[in-house]
Amino acid sequence: MTASEILSLTAVQLGKKIKEGEVTSPEAVKAVLGQIKAMEPELNSYVTIDEEGALKQAEEIQKRIESGELTGPLAGVPAAVKDNICMEGLKTTCSSKILSDFVPTYNAKAVENLKQAGAVIIGKTNMDEFAMGSTTETSAFGVTRNPWNPEHVPGGSSGGSCAAVAAAECFFALGSDTGGSIRQPASFCGVTGLKPTYGTISRYGLIAYGSSLDQIGPVAKDVTDCAAILEVLASHDGMDSTSVQREDYKFTRYLTGEVKGLKVGIPADYMGEGLEPEVKEAVLKAAKVLEEKGAVVETFDLGMVEYAIPAYYVIASAEASSNLSRFDGVKYGYRAKEYTGLHGMYKKSRSEGFGPEVKRRIMLGSFVLSSGYYDAYYLKALKTKALIKKAFDEAFSKYDVILGPAAPTTAPRLGESLSDPLKMYLGDIYTISVNLAGLPGLSVPFGTDEKGLPIGVQLIADCFQEKNILRAGFAVEQSRTYEMPSLAAKAMKEKEEK
């Protein structure tokens, strides 16, 4: 098989071809590394590329596949990991100066599960610093660009992971989702992103931003890949106190395309002011696809939507100010060169090591947790969170799936959101409620706008009901074919011609 033929496959298709002997894992890794060399100067999807380590892993895994030891669907498949998920012996920076030289001594549980399944990890992807941002522009290692149009952002904070998958720089990637950080960039980059129910995938080894909201999840070309990756990642872990023991870990069996009788609700609150007409049209078209396949689609009032953003930013910032207090220049990470006294070291190390967006959120979090304002802001936000969960509980007593946009617009131009942080925060309006309520959410690509930028639709289900969004997402996906950005396809073609 040629490199472009290999790179055109999904993760599950590649795993099958490796097992059948049509292609080897080292060949797949070489194809990916070639694509990275061609695309990275323009995109900057990766912070660290472990070329030598990946080729070594691939050769070892190939032997284990041939001996019949590894039989899973992801064995030999090249993958990438977001740079806030720890990997033993490989730099994990959270795209921050404060952790620029941090090398973990252990693997995150999610990485461990991938390694056991035989996936080959190529490197660590770029992200918004400490996962704080929606554009992957706050990284200390430079911005990541959207493979569909490098003048536009890839979304965030898992923008590096989503851009890498879209540009065929890996077959799938791990991201983390605190308020939409997998689903929104997946929508902007034209790939599929899944945020599972809170507690389904262990957070052990994920460097915390908002501990009650963070969840690791897969980014891939299609729903089948996401379901197969979720089967590998999902497990109970004693090292994570929020990890849940689930009864059912077989997610791929729900990919039947059958949605007859499935009740789908579209919140009227999601379809009003601020939503781009082309995004609205895509959601309604996706609803029509489900209706034609036998699903029952209705519009309803969800309520509480306008309170989600203030509640989220109060809770997330409060948790961030607590979680990030460990980065003080004492045990690991960056330490200022010149300072006087212990407090001087803390101040200088943190002010030099953190970027402006992270400082903004730490200050906001410290403010809402301070004695005079705790009741007025933090406590009120927690009560609002409970009311948002109640609104979803009522919705899920009537519907199996909620359908809506993943983001109000397609990918904005670079620099547009960063100059107006409030506008950037409002861009998360359709995704953050899912994290506040601990629900699973799936973003599926569904067409492009007039500028040729991808549009994603979002499917939300009740806790532990991933099967419903996978069923619906698979059915929606069947009405379209996966599109690769022309930039990535062109790079593959040029390499072939050489």
C-alpha positions as CSV (number, residue, x, y, z in Angstrom):
1,M,0.0,0.0,0.0
2,T,1.2,3.5,-0.7
3,A,1.5,6.1,2.1
4,S,-1.5,8.1,0.9
5,E,-3.6,4.9,0.8
6,I,-2.6,4.1,4.3
7,L,-3.3,7.6,5.5
8,S,-6.7,7.6,4.0
9,L,-7.8,4.8,6.3
10,T,-9.6,5.1,9.6
11,A,-8.0,3.7,12.7
12,V,-10.2,0.6,12.7
13,Q,-9.6,0.0,9.0
14,L,-5.8,0.3,9.5
15,G,-5.9,-2.1,12.5
16,K,-7.7,-4.7,10.3
17,K,-5.3,-4.3,7.4
18,I,-2.3,-4.7,9.8
19,K,-3.9,-7.9,11.2
20,E,-4.5,-9.3,7.8
21,G,-0.9,-8.6,6.7
22,E,-1.7,-6.0,4.0
23,V,0.4,-3.4,5.7
24,T,2.7,-3.3,8.8
25,S,2.7,-1.1,11.8
26,P,6.2,0.4,10.9
27,E,4.9,1.2,7.4
28,A,2.0,3.1,8.9
29,V,4.3,4.9,11.4
30,K,6.6,6.0,8.5
31,A,3.6,7.2,6.5
32,V,2.4,9.3,9.5
33,L,6.0,10.7,10.2
34,G,6.2,11.7,6.5
35,Q,2.9,13.5,6.7
36,I,4.0,15.2,9.9
37,K,7.2,16.5,8.2
38,A,5.1,17.9,5.4
39,M,2.4,19.5,7.5
40,E,4.0,20.6,10.8
41,P,5.8,23.7,9.5
42,E,2.4,25.2,8.7
43,L,0.1,23.6,11.4
44,N,2.2,23.2,14.6
45,S,-0.1,20.4,15.9
46,Y,2.6,18.8,17.9
47,V,4.7,19.9,20.9
48,T,6.9,16.7,21.0
49,I,7.4,14.1,18.2
50,D,9.0,10.9,19.4
51,E,10.2,9.6,16.0
52,E,12.7,7.1,17.2
53,G,10.5,5.8,20.0
54,A,7.5,5.4,17.7
55,L,9.5,3.3,15.1
56,K,10.8,1.1,17.9
57,Q,7.3,0.7,19.4
58,A,6.0,-0.2,16.0
59,E,8.6,-2.9,15.3
60,E,7.9,-4.5,18.7
61,I,4.1,-4.3,18.3
62,Q,4.4,-5.8,14.8
63,K,6.1,-8.9,16.2
64,R,3.4,-9.3,18.9
65,I,0.7,-9.0,16.2
66,E,2.3,-11.6,14.0
67,S,2.7,-14.0,17.0
68,G,-1.0,-13.6,17.8
69,E,-0.4,-11.9,21.1
70,L,-2.1,-8.6,20.1
71,T,-5.5,-9.0,18.4
72,G,-7.4,-5.8,19.3
73,P,-8.7,-3.3,16.7
74,L,-6.1,-0.6,17.5
75,A,-3.0,-2.8,17.5
76,G,-0.2,-1.2,15.5
77,V,-2.2,2.0,14.9
78,P,-0.3,5.3,15.3
79,A,-1.9,7.7,17.7
80,A,-1.1,11.0,19.5
81,V,-1.7,12.2,23.0
82,K,-2.7,15.7,24.2
83,D,0.2,17.3,26.1
84,N,-1.6,17.4,29.5
85,I,-1.7,13.6,29.7
86,C,1.4,12.1,31.4
87,M,3.7,9.8,29.5
88,E,6.7,8.1,31.1
89,G,9.9,9.5,29.8
90,L,8.3,11.9,27.3
91,K,8.0,15.6,28.0
92,T,4.5,16.7,29.2
93,T,4.3,20.5,29.3
94,C,0.6,21.4,29.2
95,S,1.9,23.9,26.6
96,S,3.1,26.1,29.4
97,K,6.5,27.6,30.1
98,I,6.2,26.6,33.7
99,L,6.3,22.9,32.7
100,S,8.5,23.2,29.6
101,D,11.0,20.6,30.9
102,F,8.8,18.4,32.9
103,V,9.2,14.6,32.1
104,P,6.8,12.4,34.0
105,T,8.0,9.1,35.7
106,Y,4.8,7.3,35.0
107,N,2.0,6.8,32.4
108,A,-1.5,8.1,32.7
109,K,-4.0,5.2,33.0
110,A,-5.5,6.2,29.6
111,V,-2.0,5.9,28.0
112,E,-1.4,2.6,29.8
113,N,-4.6,1.2,28.3
114,L,-3.6,2.4,24.8
115,K,-0.2,0.8,25.2
116,Q,-1.8,-2.5,26.3
117,A,-4.0,-2.4,23.3
118,G,-0.9,-2.1,21.0
119,A,-1.4,1.5,19.8
120,V,1.8,3.3,18.8
121,I,2.2,6.7,20.3
122,I,3.8,9.2,18.0
123,G,4.0,12.2,20.2
124,K,2.3,14.9,22.3
125,T,-0.1,17.4,20.7
126,N,-0.3,21.2,21.2
127,M,-3.1,22.7,23.3
128,D,-4.2,25.9,25.0
129,E,-2.0,26.4,28.1
130,F,-3.3,24.2,30.9
131,A,-6.4,23.6,28.7
132,M,-7.5,27.2,29.2
133,G,-8.8,28.5,26.0
134,S,-11.0,27.7,23.0
135,T,-8.5,28.4,20.1
136,T,-5.1,26.8,20.8
137,E,-3.6,30.3,20.7
138,T,-2.6,30.5,24.4
139,S,0.1,27.8,24.0
140,A,3.6,28.8,25.1
141,F,4.9,26.9,21.9
142,G,3.0,28.9,19.3
143,V,-0.5,28.7,17.8
144,T,-1.8,25.6,16.0
145,R,-3.5,26.3,12.7
146,N,-6.6,24.8,11.2
147,P,-5.8,22.3,8.4
148,W,-8.9,23.4,6.5
149,N,-7.6,27.0,6.4
150,P,-4.4,27.9,8.2
151,E,-5.7,31.5,8.7
152,H,-8.3,30.1,11.1
153,V,-8.0,28.5,14.5
154,P,-8.5,24.8,15.1
155,G,-10.5,25.4,18.2
156,G,-9.4,24.4,21.7
157,S,-8.1,23.4,24.1
158,S,-7.6,20.0,22.2
159,G,-6.8,21.9,19.0
160,G,-3.5,20.1,18.4
161,S,-5.2,16.7,18.7
162,C,-8.1,17.6,16.4
163,A,-5.8,19.3,13.8
164,A,-3.4,16.3,13.8
165,V,-6.3,13.8,13.1
166,A,-7.8,16.0,10.4
167,A,-4.4,16.5,8.7
168,A,-3.6,12.7,8.8
169,E,-0.7,13.3,11.2
170,C,-2.1,10.4,13.3
171,F,-5.0,8.1,13.0
172,F,-6.6,9.1,16.3
173,A,-5.7,11.2,19.3
174,L,-6.5,11.6,23.0
175,G,-8.0,15.0,24.1
176,S,-9.4,16.2,27.4
177,D,-12.7,18.0,27.7
178,T,-13.4,20.4,30.6
179,G,-16.1,22.6,28.9
180,G,-16.1,21.4,25.3
181,S,-12.4,21.1,24.6
182,I,-12.8,17.9,22.5
183,R,-16.2,18.6,20.9
184,Q,-15.6,22.2,19.8
185,P,-12.2,21.7,18.1
186,A,-13.5,18.5,16.5
187,S,-16.4,20.6,15.0
188,F,-13.9,23.2,13.8
189,C,-11.5,20.6,12.2
190,G,-14.1,18.3,10.6
191,V,-13.4,15.2,12.8
192,T,-15.4,13.2,15.4
193,G,-14.8,14.0,19.1
194,L,-16.3,12.1,22.1
195,K,-16.6,13.3,25.7
196,P,-17.7,10.3,27.7
197,T,-19.7,10.4,31.0
198,Y,-17.7,11.8,33.8
199,G,-15.8,9.0,35.5
200,T,-15.8,6.6,32.6
201,I,-12.1,7.1,31.7
202,S,-9.6,7.4,34.5
203,R,-8.2,10.9,35.1
204,Y,-5.1,9.5,36.8
205,G,-2.2,11.1,35.0
206,L,-4.3,13.9,33.5
207,I,-2.8,17.2,34.7
208,A,-5.9,18.8,36.4
209,Y,-7.6,22.0,35.3
210,G,-11.1,21.6,36.8
211,S,-11.2,18.3,38.6
212,S,-15.1,18.0,38.7
213,L,-15.4,18.8,35.0
214,D,-12.3,17.2,33.3
215,Q,-12.7,14.1,31.2
216,I,-10.3,12.4,28.7
217,G,-11.9,11.3,25.4
218,P,-11.0,10.2,21.8
219,V,-10.7,12.2,18.6
220,A,-10.9,10.3,15.4
221,K,-12.1,10.3,11.8
222,D,-15.5,8.6,12.5
223,V,-17.9,7.3,15.1
224,T,-16.7,3.7,14.7
225,D,-13.2,4.7,15.6
226,C,-14.4,6.7,18.7
227,A,-16.4,3.7,19.9
228,A,-13.5,1.3,19.5
229,I,-11.1,3.7,21.2
230,L,-13.6,4.2,24.1
231,E,-13.7,0.4,24.6
232,V,-9.9,0.5,25.1
233,L,-9.8,3.6,27.3
234,A,-12.8,3.0,29.6
235,S,-12.0,1.1,32.8
236,H,-12.4,1.3,36.5
237,D,-9.2,2.7,38.2
238,G,-8.4,2.6,41.9
239,M,-6.0,5.4,41.4
240,D,-8.8,7.8,40.5
241,S,-11.4,8.4,43.3
242,T,-14.0,9.6,40.6
243,S,-13.5,6.5,38.4
244,V,-16.7,4.5,37.9
245,Q,-17.2,0.8,37.5
246,R,-19.6,0.3,34.6
247,E,-21.6,-2.7,33.7
248,D,-21.2,-2.3,30.0
249,Y,-18.0,-1.5,28.2
250,K,-19.0,-2.8,24.7
251,F,-19.7,0.4,22.8
252,T,-19.1,-0.8,19.2
253,R,-22.1,-3.1,19.3
254,Y,-24.5,-0.1,19.1
255,L,-23.2,1.0,15.7
256,T,-26.0,-0.6,13.8
257,G,-27.4,2.5,11.9
258,E,-30.8,1.6,13.4
259,V,-32.5,4.5,15.2
260,K,-36.2,3.6,14.7
261,G,-38.2,4.9,17.7
262,L,-35.2,6.9,19.2
263,K,-36.6,10.1,20.7
264,V,-34.5,13.1,19.8
265,G,-35.0,16.6,21.3
266,I,-33.7,19.9,19.9
267,P,-33.6,22.6,22.5
268,A,-35.2,25.8,21.2
269,D,-32.8,27.7,23.4
270,Y,-29.9,26.4,21.3
271,M,-31.4,27.5,18.0
272,G,-31.9,31.2,18.7
273,E,-29.7,34.3,18.9
274,G,-26.0,34.1,18.2
275,L,-26.2,30.9,16.1
276,E,-24.8,31.2,12.5
277,P,-27.6,30.4,10.0
278,E,-25.4,27.8,8.2
279,V,-24.8,26.0,11.5
280,K,-28.5,26.0,12.3
281,E,-29.2,24.6,8.9
282,A,-26.7,21.7,9.4
283,V,-28.4,20.8,12.7
284,L,-31.9,20.8,11.1
285,K,-30.5,18.7,8.2
286,A,-29.0,16.2,10.7
287,A,-32.4,16.1,12.4
288,K,-34.1,15.3,9.1
289,V,-31.6,12.4,8.5
290,L,-32.6,10.9,11.9
291,E,-36.3,11.4,11.2
292,E,-36.0,9.7,7.8
293,K,-34.4,6.7,9.5
294,G,-37.3,6.4,12.0
295,A,-36.3,8.6,14.9
296,V,-38.9,10.9,16.6
297,V,-37.6,14.5,16.5
298,E,-39.2,17.3,18.6
299,T,-38.2,20.8,19.7
300,F,-38.4,21.6,23.4
301,D,-37.4,24.2,26.0
302,L,-34.3,23.1,28.0
303,G,-34.0,26.2,30.2
304,M,-31.0,27.3,32.3
305,V,-28.9,27.7,29.2
306,E,-28.0,31.4,29.9
307,Y,-26.7,30.5,33.4
308,A,-24.3,27.8,32.2
309,I,-21.4,30.1,31.1
310,P,-21.2,32.1,34.4
311,A,-21.6,29.0,36.5
312,Y,-18.9,27.1,34.5
313,Y,-16.3,29.9,34.6
314,V,-16.8,30.4,38.3
315,I,-16.4,26.7,39.1
316,A,-13.7,25.9,36.6
317,S,-11.6,29.0,37.7
318,A,-12.0,28.2,41.4
319,E,-10.8,24.6,40.8
320,A,-8.0,25.8,38.6
321,S,-6.7,28.3,41.2
322,S,-6.5,25.4,43.6
323,N,-5.1,22.8,41.2
324,L,-2.4,25.1,39.8
325,S,-1.1,26.2,43.2
326,R,1.3,23.2,43.1
327,F,3.2,24.9,40.3
328,D,5.4,27.1,42.5
329,G,8.9,26.5,41.3
330,V,9.8,24.3,44.3
331,K,9.5,20.6,43.3
332,Y,9.4,20.6,39.5
333,G,8.9,22.9,36.6
334,Y,10.2,26.3,35.8
335,R,11.9,28.4,38.5
336,A,12.8,32.1,38.1
337,K,16.5,32.8,37.9
338,E,16.6,35.9,40.1
339,Y,14.5,36.4,43.3
340,T,14.8,37.3,46.9
341,G,13.2,35.0,49.6
342,L,10.7,32.2,49.3
343,H,7.7,34.4,48.5
344,G,9.7,36.2,45.9
345,M,10.5,32.9,44.2
346,Y,6.9,31.9,44.2
347,K,5.8,35.2,42.7
348,K,8.5,35.5,40.0
349,S,8.3,31.8,39.0
350,R,4.5,31.9,38.6
351,S,4.3,35.3,37.0
352,E,7.1,34.4,34.5
353,G,5.9,30.8,34.0
354,F,2.1,31.3,33.4
355,G,0.6,33.0,30.4
356,P,-2.0,35.8,30.6
357,E,-5.1,33.5,30.1
358,V,-4.0,31.2,32.9
359,K,-3.2,34.1,35.2
360,R,-6.7,35.6,34.5
361,R,-8.4,32.4,35.5
362,I,-6.3,31.8,38.6
363,M,-7.1,35.4,39.8
364,L,-10.8,34.9,39.0
365,G,-10.8,31.6,40.9
366,S,-8.9,33.0,43.9
367,F,-11.4,35.9,44.0
368,V,-14.6,33.7,43.9
369,L,-13.1,31.5,46.7
370,S,-12.1,34.4,48.9
371,S,-14.0,34.7,52.2
372,G,-16.1,37.8,51.3
373,Y,-17.3,36.4,47.9
374,Y,-17.5,32.6,48.4
375,D,-21.2,32.6,49.1
376,A,-22.0,35.2,46.5
377,Y,-20.2,33.5,43.6
378,Y,-18.9,30.0,44.2
379,L,-21.8,28.6,46.3
380,K,-24.3,30.2,43.9
381,A,-22.5,28.6,40.9
382,L,-22.7,25.1,42.6
383,K,-26.4,25.6,43.1
384,T,-26.8,26.6,39.5
385,K,-24.9,23.5,38.4
386,A,-27.4,21.4,40.3
387,L,-30.3,23.2,38.6
388,I,-28.7,22.6,35.2
389,K,-28.4,18.9,36.0
390,K,-32.1,18.9,37.0
391,A,-33.1,20.5,33.7
392,F,-31.2,17.8,31.8
393,D,-32.8,15.0,34.0
394,E,-36.2,16.4,33.0
395,A,-35.2,16.5,29.3
396,F,-33.9,12.9,29.4
397,S,-37.2,11.6,31.0
398,K,-38.7,12.5,27.6
399,Y,-35.8,12.1,25.1
400,D,-33.0,9.6,24.5
401,V,-30.8,12.1,22.7
402,I,-30.5,15.9,22.6
403,L,-29.3,17.3,19.2
404,G,-27.8,20.7,18.8
405,P,-24.8,22.6,17.5
406,A,-21.3,22.0,18.8
407,A,-20.4,25.7,18.5
408,P,-22.3,28.8,17.4
409,T,-20.0,29.5,14.5
410,T,-17.4,27.8,12.4
411,A,-13.7,28.4,13.1
412,P,-12.9,32.1,13.6
413,R,-9.8,33.7,12.2
414,L,-6.6,33.6,14.2
415,G,-6.4,36.5,16.7
416,E,-10.2,37.2,16.5
417,S,-11.2,35.5,19.8
418,L,-8.0,36.2,21.7
419,S,-8.5,40.0,21.5
420,D,-11.9,39.5,23.1
421,P,-11.8,36.9,25.9
422,L,-15.5,37.3,26.7
423,K,-16.4,36.4,23.1
424,M,-14.2,33.3,23.4
425,Y,-15.9,32.3,26.6
426,L,-19.4,32.7,24.9
427,G,-18.2,30.3,22.1
428,D,-18.6,27.4,24.6
429,I,-22.3,28.0,25.2
430,Y,-23.5,24.7,23.7
431,T,-20.8,22.4,25.2
432,I,-20.2,23.4,28.9
433,S,-23.6,22.3,30.3
434,V,-22.6,18.8,29.4
435,N,-19.5,19.0,31.6
436,L,-21.5,20.7,34.5
437,A,-24.0,17.8,34.4
438,G,-21.3,15.1,33.8
439,L,-23.1,13.9,30.6
440,P,-21.6,12.2,27.5
441,G,-21.4,14.4,24.3
442,L,-20.4,13.6,20.7
443,S,-19.5,16.0,17.9
444,V,-20.0,14.7,14.4
445,P,-18.9,16.6,11.2
446,F,-21.8,17.5,9.1
447,G,-20.9,19.6,6.0
448,T,-19.1,22.9,5.5
449,D,-20.0,26.6,5.4
450,E,-19.7,28.9,2.4
451,K,-16.0,29.5,3.4
452,G,-15.3,25.8,3.2
453,L,-14.9,25.4,7.0
454,P,-16.4,22.3,8.7
455,I,-19.6,22.4,10.8
456,G,-20.1,19.9,13.6
457,V,-23.4,18.8,15.2
458,Q,-23.5,17.7,18.8
459,L,-25.4,14.8,20.3
460,I,-25.9,14.6,24.1
461,A,-27.2,11.7,26.1
462,D,-28.0,10.9,29.8
463,C,-25.2,9.7,32.1
464,F,-23.8,6.3,31.0
465,Q,-26.0,6.3,27.9
466,E,-23.2,6.6,25.3
467,K,-24.9,3.9,23.3
468,N,-27.7,6.5,22.3
469,I,-25.3,9.1,21.0
470,L,-23.2,6.4,19.2
471,R,-26.3,5.0,17.6
472,A,-27.5,8.4,16.5
473,G,-24.1,9.7,15.5
474,F,-23.4,6.6,13.4
475,A,-26.8,7.0,11.7
476,V,-26.1,10.7,10.9
477,E,-22.6,9.9,9.7
478,Q,-23.9,7.3,7.2
479,S,-25.5,10.1,5.2
480,R,-22.1,11.6,4.4
481,T,-18.5,10.6,3.4
482,Y,-15.5,11.6,5.5
483,E,-13.7,14.6,4.0
484,M,-10.0,15.3,4.4
485,P,-8.8,18.9,4.2
486,S,-7.3,19.7,0.8
487,L,-4.1,20.8,2.4
488,A,-3.5,17.3,3.9
489,A,-4.5,15.6,0.6
490,K,-2.2,17.8,-1.4
491,A,0.8,17.0,0.9
492,M,0.1,13.3,0.5
493,K,-0.1,13.6,-3.3
494,E,3.1,15.7,-3.6
495,K,5.0,13.1,-1.4
496,E,3.7,10.3,-3.7
497,E,4.9,12.1,-6.9
498,K,8.4,12.5,-5.5
